Amino acid sequence: MNPERKFGPRMRRLIALCAARVAIPPGGGFAEGMAALSSKEAIMETTRKGIELADAAITAMRAAAGNPYGDDEEVLAGVILDKAEKGRT
């Protein structure tokens, strides 16, 4: 991971969403969330995994056949966030 990498606002939101999914996986609960926040190392590891998951989602969008959204990370992150939000309602 590049410590000098800068993330835009949509990418930061996508990373947070992915990190939350890592911290409390499907079927998980309070104990998993507390474990993910239990130490600086645990928070860093959860964030690293969230970045990896967000990057994988962006890579998949870029590679999708007929991708109408282009290559911009912020645009793609926004599309993913919109889809995730619609899935929650």
HUBEL-V995850 format. One record per run of one state. SS is the DSSP state (H for helix, E for strand, - for the rest). FROM is the first residue (numbers start at 1). TO is the last residue. Records with the same first field share a line. If there is no record, write none. Layout:
BEGIN
SS: FROM-TO + FROM-TO
END
This chain:
BEGIN
-: 1-8 + 24-29 + 37-39 + 64-72 + 89-89
H: 9-23 + 30-36 + 40-63 + 73-88
END
